[in-house]
């Protein structure tokens, strides 16, 4: 892969459950210089109805925001922009239909990240923002629908969790009518503590020397306790949180709550966020917490810089999985050599790029991990492992695409699985599946070394393979496999033809 010149301007957009954030930056010496920051409180989570669907009003708010964001980044190339959706878009039942409209409004593709991947990116943003040394730290980020907890050292996260509780969801659940009472706050704190039970022992056992908070809720709390004089240095403590809770319950209702440092737009979601934060202090034995300006969007930018400079977290994940499942690296290399040969002959006609080449390389390295379970139907086991493992660096869509590629390496063509991918990915994945299947056919004997004497000609629905005269006669098993491949592809209206030089 040729080394790219990093684009001068990058953009990262975080479609959070409470706010949408965009950061635009200029790349300078492996770091970024912020050019512009935009934030709008869309409150997407507040538009999630009882049926688990985003309301029309919430979608309209989000699309209007994305159109404004889109105007700012309309001239940036696709590989200079990363856009991710988090908790609400992970769980909304109509998120797929919304994402189609959202991508169109923004002018760029949107990926959904898992909770653990969100946690990884948050930690990356905080670690760079505060120039972490190797001291062990706890990072906590309260979002609108989920809260992420990460323990790490330097730029490396050691433990990551995403719990299903956030400032919007808890405010809706326990303070929907705006009433603030001690009993309600106690109930909300107990509910958050219950969520924390799954991680509290492990996190306490690992330990940390410093606790850092990120994003809106924690930053808002830090501002309030400082301005109100409950924490002179702005560090959040258990006693300052208790003073805040007392002030809230004495006010009695969110509409009459007046606190220095509390903005009008943050007021309605503060109670739920405070309950989550207080429970974390109690269950994880946090004594004090400082606040970082870095968060998910900054982490996205640094992750994007890594991809541009070929220091890609996805590469590390693939290599780690290959080691974990003891894959045959020599066979993977043979398949990759064949894939590159086929890819180079069809990339222009099929509009495949370097990112697609990388996806094929990853699939080749991991296509046999299912052998760790059983040789029988191993491609299905490989699919299952990839579809259900945590893959740092991969979005939900990228992970599904990788799993589909390894599923499609043999036997039946995975049409139904491809159809579940976003529309803009389906054609490329179908074509990559064809290339992987052919590379597997020619390497089934595990003996091919170097380039094969094969030429490939492709059209929209057809593939023509041309081999040296007599080659098929000399390789009857491969010929048999290719004839079987013709049948599999014909079932999905794809024509595979074989020819020999005259």
C-alpha positions as CSV (number, residue, x, y, z in Angstrom):
1,X,0.0,0.0,0.0
2,X,1.4,3.4,-1.0
3,X,2.1,5.9,1.8
4,X,-0.5,8.6,1.7
5,X,0.0,12.3,2.4
6,X,-2.1,13.1,5.4
7,X,-4.9,15.5,4.6
8,X,-4.4,19.0,6.0
9,X,-7.8,19.2,7.6
10,X,-9.7,16.5,9.5
11,X,-13.1,16.4,11.1
12,X,-14.7,14.2,13.8
13,X,-18.4,14.1,14.7
14,X,-19.9,12.4,17.7
15,X,-23.6,11.8,17.5
16,X,-24.3,11.4,21.2
17,X,-27.5,10.7,23.0
18,X,-27.7,14.2,24.4
19,X,-25.5,16.4,22.2
20,X,-24.0,16.3,18.7
21,X,-20.4,17.5,18.6
22,X,-18.1,18.3,15.7
23,X,-14.5,19.2,15.9
24,X,-12.5,20.3,12.8
25,X,-8.7,20.4,13.1
26,X,-5.6,20.9,11.0
27,X,-3.0,18.2,11.2
28,X,0.4,19.4,12.5
29,X,3.3,17.0,13.3
30,X,1.1,14.0,14.2
31,X,-1.1,16.2,16.4
32,X,-4.0,18.4,15.5
33,X,-4.7,22.1,15.9
34,X,-8.4,22.8,16.5
35,X,-9.8,25.1,13.8
36,X,-13.5,25.0,14.8
37,X,-15.8,23.3,17.3
38,X,-19.6,23.0,17.0
39,X,-22.0,21.6,19.5
40,X,-25.8,21.3,19.5
41,X,-28.0,19.7,22.2
42,X,-30.2,17.6,20.0
43,X,-31.4,15.3,22.9
44,X,-31.8,12.3,20.6
45,X,-32.4,10.0,23.6
46,X,-35.3,12.2,24.8
47,X,-37.0,11.3,21.5
48,X,-36.8,7.5,22.0
49,X,-40.4,6.4,22.6
50,X,-41.7,3.4,24.5
51,X,-41.5,1.2,21.4
52,X,-37.8,1.9,21.2
53,X,-38.1,4.1,18.1
54,X,-36.8,7.6,17.5
55,X,-39.7,10.1,17.2
56,X,-40.2,12.2,14.1
57,X,-39.5,15.4,16.1
58,X,-36.2,14.0,17.4
59,X,-35.2,12.9,13.9
60,X,-36.0,16.3,12.5
61,X,-33.9,18.0,15.2
62,X,-31.0,15.7,14.4
63,X,-31.3,16.0,10.6
64,X,-31.4,19.8,10.8
65,X,-28.2,19.8,12.9
66,X,-26.5,17.4,10.6
67,X,-27.3,19.6,7.6
68,X,-25.7,22.5,9.3
69,X,-22.6,20.4,10.2
70,X,-22.6,19.1,6.6
71,X,-22.3,22.6,5.2
72,X,-19.1,23.1,7.2
73,X,-17.4,19.9,6.0
74,X,-18.9,19.5,2.5
75,X,-15.5,20.0,0.8
76,X,-13.6,17.4,2.9
77,X,-12.9,14.0,1.4
78,X,-14.5,10.9,2.9
79,X,-11.3,9.6,4.4
80,X,-10.7,12.9,6.3
81,X,-14.0,12.6,8.3
82,X,-15.1,10.2,10.9
83,X,-18.7,10.2,12.2
84,X,-19.9,7.8,14.9
85,X,-23.2,7.2,16.6
86,X,-23.3,6.0,20.2
87,X,-25.8,4.5,22.7
88,X,-29.2,5.8,21.4
89,X,-28.4,4.9,17.8
90,X,-27.1,1.5,19.0
91,X,-30.5,0.7,20.5
92,X,-33.1,2.6,18.5
93,X,-35.2,0.1,16.5
94,X,-35.5,2.5,13.5
95,X,-31.8,3.6,13.6
96,X,-31.1,2.0,10.1
97,X,-33.7,4.1,8.3
98,X,-32.7,7.2,10.3
99,X,-29.0,6.7,9.4
100,X,-29.8,6.7,5.7
101,X,-31.4,10.1,6.0
102,X,-28.7,11.3,8.4
103,X,-25.8,10.3,6.1
104,X,-27.5,12.1,3.2
105,X,-28.0,15.3,5.3
106,X,-24.4,15.3,6.5
107,X,-22.9,14.2,3.2
108,X,-20.7,11.6,4.9
109,X,-21.1,8.0,6.0
110,X,-22.0,7.4,9.7
111,X,-20.8,4.4,11.7
112,X,-22.2,3.0,14.9
113,X,-19.6,2.0,17.6
114,X,-20.1,-0.5,20.3
115,X,-20.0,0.6,23.9
116,X,-16.5,-0.8,24.4
117,X,-15.2,0.9,21.3
118,X,-16.8,4.2,22.5
119,X,-14.9,3.7,25.7
120,X,-11.6,3.1,23.9
121,X,-12.0,6.3,21.9
122,X,-13.0,8.3,24.9
123,X,-9.8,7.1,26.8
124,X,-7.7,8.0,23.7
125,X,-9.1,11.5,23.6
126,X,-8.6,12.1,27.4
127,X,-5.1,10.5,27.4
128,X,-3.9,12.8,24.6
129,X,-5.6,15.9,26.0
130,X,-3.9,15.5,29.4
131,X,-0.6,14.0,28.1
132,X,-0.9,10.9,30.2
133,X,2.2,9.3,31.6
134,X,2.3,5.7,32.7
135,X,0.4,6.4,35.9
136,X,-2.7,4.2,36.2
137,X,-5.9,6.2,35.8
138,X,-9.7,5.8,35.8
139,X,-11.6,7.7,33.2
140,X,-15.3,8.1,33.4
141,X,-17.7,9.6,30.8
142,X,-21.4,10.1,31.4
143,X,-23.3,10.3,28.2
144,X,-27.0,10.7,27.5
145,X,-27.7,7.0,27.4
146,X,-24.6,5.2,28.6
147,X,-21.6,5.7,30.9
148,X,-18.1,4.5,30.0
149,X,-15.5,3.5,32.5
150,X,-11.9,2.9,31.5
151,X,-8.7,2.0,33.5
152,X,-5.6,2.7,31.6
153,X,-1.9,3.6,31.6
154,X,-0.4,6.1,29.2
155,X,-2.3,5.7,25.9
156,X,-3.3,2.1,26.6
157,X,-6.7,1.2,28.0
158,X,-6.4,-1.9,30.3
159,X,-10.1,-2.3,31.1
160,X,-13.1,-0.9,29.3
161,X,-16.8,-1.0,30.2
162,X,-20.0,0.7,28.9
163,X,-23.0,0.6,31.3
164,X,-26.5,1.3,30.2
165,X,-27.2,4.4,32.2
166,X,-26.9,8.1,31.3
167,X,-27.9,11.6,32.2
168,X,-30.9,11.6,29.8
169,X,-32.1,8.1,30.4
170,X,-31.9,8.4,34.2
171,X,-33.5,11.9,34.2
172,X,-36.4,10.6,32.2
173,X,-36.7,7.5,34.3
174,X,-36.6,9.1,37.8
175,X,-37.3,12.8,37.3
176,X,-39.6,13.0,34.3
177,X,-42.0,15.5,35.9
178,X,-39.2,17.7,37.1
179,X,-39.7,16.9,40.8
180,X,-36.6,16.6,42.9
181,X,-36.9,14.8,46.2
182,X,-34.5,12.9,48.4
183,X,-36.4,9.7,47.9
184,X,-36.2,10.0,44.1
185,X,-32.5,10.8,44.2
186,X,-31.9,7.9,46.5
187,X,-33.8,5.6,44.2
188,X,-31.8,6.8,41.2
189,X,-28.5,6.4,43.0
190,X,-29.4,2.8,44.0
191,X,-30.4,2.0,40.4
192,X,-27.0,3.3,39.1
193,X,-25.2,1.4,41.9
194,X,-27.0,-1.8,40.8
195,X,-25.6,-1.3,37.2
196,X,-22.1,-0.8,38.7
197,X,-22.2,-4.0,40.6
198,X,-21.0,-5.9,37.5
199,X,-17.7,-4.0,37.4
200,X,-17.0,-2.7,40.9
201,X,-15.0,-5.5,42.3
202,X,-12.8,-5.9,39.2
203,X,-12.2,-2.2,39.0
204,X,-11.4,-1.8,42.7
205,X,-9.0,-4.8,42.5
206,X,-7.1,-3.3,39.5
207,X,-7.0,0.1,41.2
208,X,-5.8,3.5,40.0
209,X,-4.0,6.6,41.2
210,X,-6.1,9.3,39.7
211,X,-9.8,9.6,38.5
212,X,-10.6,11.7,35.4
213,X,-14.1,12.8,34.2
214,X,-15.0,13.7,30.7
215,X,-17.8,15.3,28.7
216,X,-20.7,17.5,29.5
217,X,-22.3,16.2,32.7
218,X,-19.1,15.8,34.7
219,X,-17.7,19.1,33.3
220,X,-21.0,20.8,34.3
221,X,-20.9,19.3,37.8
222,X,-17.2,20.5,38.3
223,X,-18.2,24.0,37.2
224,X,-21.1,24.1,39.6
225,X,-19.2,22.9,42.7
226,X,-16.4,25.3,42.0
227,X,-18.7,28.3,41.4
228,X,-20.9,27.5,44.4
229,X,-17.8,27.2,46.6
230,X,-18.2,23.5,47.5
231,X,-14.9,22.6,45.9
232,X,-12.4,25.4,45.7
233,X,-10.1,23.9,43.1
234,X,-12.9,22.5,40.9
235,X,-12.2,18.9,41.8
236,X,-15.3,16.9,42.4
237,X,-15.5,15.1,45.7
238,X,-18.2,13.1,47.5
239,X,-18.9,15.9,49.8
240,X,-19.3,18.4,47.0
241,X,-21.7,16.0,45.2
242,X,-23.7,15.7,48.5
243,X,-23.9,19.5,48.7
244,X,-25.1,19.6,45.1
245,X,-27.7,17.0,45.8
246,X,-29.0,18.8,48.9
247,X,-29.3,22.0,46.8
248,X,-31.3,20.2,44.2
249,X,-33.7,18.5,46.5
250,X,-34.2,21.7,48.5
251,X,-35.2,23.4,45.3
252,X,-37.8,20.7,44.9
253,X,-38.3,21.2,41.2
254,X,-36.1,21.4,38.2
255,X,-37.8,24.6,37.0
256,X,-36.8,26.6,40.0
257,X,-33.3,25.1,40.4
258,X,-30.8,28.0,40.1
259,X,-27.1,27.1,40.5
260,X,-24.1,29.2,39.4
261,X,-22.5,27.4,36.5
262,X,-25.7,25.5,35.4
263,X,-26.9,26.4,31.9
264,X,-30.6,26.3,30.9
265,X,-30.0,23.5,28.4
266,X,-28.2,21.3,30.9
267,X,-30.7,21.7,33.7
268,X,-33.2,19.0,32.7
269,X,-30.6,16.3,32.4
270,X,-28.5,17.2,35.4
271,X,-30.4,15.1,38.1
272,X,-29.9,11.8,36.3
273,X,-26.2,12.6,35.6
274,X,-25.6,13.5,39.2
275,X,-27.2,10.3,40.4
276,X,-24.9,8.2,38.2
277,X,-21.8,10.2,39.3
278,X,-22.7,9.9,43.0
279,X,-23.2,6.1,42.6
280,X,-19.8,5.8,40.9
281,X,-18.1,7.6,43.7
282,X,-19.7,5.3,46.2
283,X,-19.3,1.9,44.4
284,X,-15.8,2.5,43.0
285,X,-14.5,4.3,46.1
286,X,-13.5,7.4,44.2
287,X,-12.2,10.1,46.5
288,X,-11.9,13.0,44.0
289,X,-12.1,13.6,40.3
290,X,-10.6,16.1,37.9
291,X,-12.0,17.0,34.5
292,X,-10.6,16.7,31.0
293,X,-11.6,18.7,28.0
294,X,-10.8,15.8,25.8
295,X,-13.4,13.2,25.0
296,X,-14.8,11.0,22.3
297,X,-14.5,13.4,19.3
298,X,-10.8,14.1,20.2
299,X,-10.3,10.3,20.4
300,X,-11.9,10.0,17.0
301,X,-9.4,12.5,15.5
302,X,-6.4,10.7,17.0
303,X,-7.7,7.4,15.8
304,X,-8.2,8.9,12.3
305,X,-4.6,10.2,12.3
306,X,-3.5,6.7,13.2
307,X,-5.3,5.2,10.2
308,X,-3.9,7.8,7.9
309,X,-0.3,7.1,9.1
310,X,-0.9,3.3,9.0
311,X,-0.8,3.0,12.7
312,X,-4.3,1.4,12.7
313,X,-5.9,-0.1,15.8
314,X,-7.8,-2.5,13.5
315,X,-4.4,-3.9,12.3
316,X,-3.4,-4.6,15.9
317,X,-6.8,-6.2,16.7
318,X,-6.5,-8.6,13.7
319,X,-3.0,-9.6,14.6
320,X,-4.0,-10.2,18.2
321,X,-6.9,-12.4,17.1
322,X,-4.7,-14.4,14.7
323,X,-2.3,-15.1,17.5
324,X,-5.0,-16.0,19.9
325,X,-6.5,-18.6,17.6
326,X,-3.2,-19.9,16.3
327,X,-3.9,-19.3,12.6
328,X,-1.7,-20.7,9.9
329,X,0.2,-17.6,8.9
330,X,1.8,-19.2,5.9
331,X,-1.6,-20.0,4.5
332,X,-2.9,-16.5,5.2
333,X,0.1,-15.1,3.4
334,X,-0.6,-17.3,0.4
335,X,-4.2,-16.1,0.3
336,X,-3.2,-12.5,0.6
337,X,-0.7,-12.8,-2.3
338,X,-3.5,-14.2,-4.5
339,X,-5.9,-11.6,-3.3
340,X,-3.5,-8.8,-4.2
341,X,-3.0,-10.3,-7.7
342,X,-6.8,-10.5,-8.3
343,X,-7.5,-7.2,-6.6
344,X,-5.1,-5.2,-8.8
345,X,-6.8,-6.6,-11.9
346,X,-10.3,-5.5,-11.0
347,X,-10.0,-2.6,-8.6
348,X,-10.7,0.1,-11.2
349,X,-13.6,-1.7,-12.9
350,X,-15.2,-2.6,-9.5
351,X,-14.3,0.7,-7.8
352,X,-12.4,-0.9,-5.0
353,X,-9.9,1.1,-2.9
354,X,-7.1,0.6,-0.4
355,X,-9.5,0.3,2.4
356,X,-11.2,-2.6,0.7
357,X,-7.8,-4.2,0.1
358,X,-7.1,-3.9,3.9
359,X,-10.5,-5.5,4.7
360,X,-9.6,-8.4,2.4
361,X,-6.2,-8.8,4.1
362,X,-7.9,-8.9,7.5
363,X,-10.3,-11.5,6.3
364,X,-7.5,-13.6,4.9
365,X,-5.6,-13.5,8.2
366,X,-8.7,-14.5,10.2
367,X,-10.7,-16.7,7.8
368,X,-9.6,-19.9,9.6
369,X,-10.1,-18.9,13.3
370,X,-13.1,-21.1,13.4
371,X,-10.9,-24.2,13.1
372,X,-10.2,-23.6,16.8
373,X,-13.8,-24.9,17.3
374,X,-14.2,-27.5,14.6
375,X,-13.1,-28.2,11.1
376,X,-16.7,-29.0,10.2
377,X,-18.4,-25.8,9.0
378,X,-15.3,-23.8,10.2
379,X,-16.3,-20.8,8.1
380,X,-19.5,-20.5,10.1
381,X,-17.5,-20.7,13.4
382,X,-15.1,-18.0,12.1
383,X,-18.1,-15.8,11.3
384,X,-19.6,-16.3,14.8
385,X,-16.3,-15.5,16.5
386,X,-15.8,-12.3,14.5
387,X,-19.5,-11.2,14.8
388,X,-19.6,-11.6,18.6
389,X,-16.1,-10.7,19.7
390,X,-15.1,-7.2,20.8
391,X,-12.9,-5.9,18.0
392,X,-11.1,-2.6,19.1
393,X,-10.9,-0.1,16.3
394,X,-13.9,-1.5,14.3
395,X,-17.3,0.1,14.0
396,X,-20.3,-2.1,14.2
397,X,-20.7,-2.0,10.4
398,X,-17.0,-2.8,9.8
399,X,-17.1,-5.7,12.2
400,X,-20.2,-7.1,10.4
401,X,-18.6,-6.7,7.0
402,X,-15.4,-8.6,8.2
403,X,-17.5,-11.4,9.6
404,X,-19.6,-11.7,6.4
405,X,-16.4,-11.9,4.3
406,X,-15.1,-14.9,6.2
407,X,-18.5,-16.5,6.2
408,X,-18.6,-16.1,2.4
409,X,-15.2,-17.7,1.8
410,X,-16.9,-21.1,0.8
411,X,-20.1,-22.9,0.2
412,X,-23.3,-20.8,-0.1
413,X,-23.0,-17.1,-1.0
414,X,-24.0,-15.0,2.1
415,X,-26.7,-12.9,0.4
416,X,-28.9,-12.5,3.5
417,X,-26.0,-11.3,5.6
418,X,-24.8,-8.9,3.0
419,X,-28.3,-7.5,2.8
420,X,-28.1,-6.5,6.5
421,X,-25.2,-4.2,5.8
422,X,-25.7,-0.5,5.0
423,X,-26.7,-0.1,1.4
424,X,-23.5,1.8,0.6
425,X,-21.4,-1.2,1.6
426,X,-23.3,-4.1,0.0
427,X,-21.9,-4.0,-3.5
428,X,-18.3,-3.7,-2.4
429,X,-18.6,-6.5,0.1
430,X,-20.2,-8.8,-2.5
431,X,-17.3,-8.2,-4.8
432,X,-14.8,-8.7,-2.0
433,X,-16.5,-12.0,-1.2
434,X,-16.0,-13.1,-4.8
435,X,-12.3,-12.3,-4.7
436,X,-11.8,-14.1,-1.4
437,X,-13.7,-17.2,-2.6
438,X,-11.4,-17.4,-5.7
439,X,-8.3,-16.9,-3.7
440,X,-9.4,-19.7,-1.4
441,X,-10.1,-22.0,-4.4
442,X,-6.6,-21.6,-5.8
443,X,-5.0,-22.0,-2.3
444,X,-7.0,-25.0,-1.1
445,X,-4.0,-27.2,-1.5
446,X,-1.9,-24.9,0.7
447,X,1.0,-25.1,-1.7
448,X,0.8,-22.1,-4.1
449,X,3.9,-19.9,-3.9
450,X,4.1,-16.4,-5.4
451,X,1.8,-15.1,-8.2
452,X,-0.4,-17.5,-10.2
453,X,-0.5,-17.3,-14.0
454,X,-4.1,-16.1,-13.9
455,X,-5.8,-13.2,-15.5
456,X,-9.1,-11.8,-14.3
457,X,-11.7,-9.8,-16.3
458,X,-14.8,-8.5,-14.5
459,X,-18.0,-6.8,-15.3
460,X,-21.0,-5.9,-13.2
461,X,-22.4,-9.5,-12.9
462,X,-19.6,-11.6,-14.4
463,X,-16.1,-12.8,-13.8
464,X,-13.9,-14.3,-16.5
465,X,-10.8,-16.3,-15.4
466,X,-8.1,-17.0,-18.1
467,X,-5.4,-19.6,-17.3
468,X,-2.4,-21.0,-19.3
469,X,-3.2,-23.7,-21.9
470,X,-3.5,-27.1,-20.2
471,X,-3.4,-25.7,-16.7
472,X,-6.8,-27.0,-15.7
473,X,-5.9,-30.5,-17.0
474,X,-2.8,-30.4,-14.8
475,X,-4.9,-29.3,-11.7
476,X,-8.1,-31.4,-11.8
477,X,-9.0,-30.8,-8.2
478,X,-8.8,-27.0,-8.6
479,X,-10.9,-27.4,-11.8
480,X,-13.5,-29.3,-9.9
481,X,-13.6,-26.6,-7.2
482,X,-14.0,-23.9,-9.8
483,X,-16.9,-25.8,-11.5
484,X,-18.5,-26.0,-8.1
485,X,-17.9,-22.3,-7.6
486,X,-19.7,-21.6,-10.9
487,X,-22.8,-23.3,-9.5
488,X,-22.7,-21.3,-6.2
489,X,-22.3,-18.0,-8.0
490,X,-24.9,-18.8,-10.6
491,X,-27.5,-19.2,-7.8
492,X,-27.1,-15.5,-7.1
493,X,-27.0,-14.4,-10.7
494,X,-23.2,-14.1,-11.0
495,X,-21.6,-15.7,-14.0
496,X,-18.1,-17.2,-13.6
497,X,-16.4,-18.3,-16.8
498,X,-13.1,-20.2,-17.3
499,X,-10.9,-19.9,-20.3
500,X,-7.4,-21.1,-21.3
501,X,-4.9,-19.4,-23.6
502,X,-5.0,-20.9,-27.0
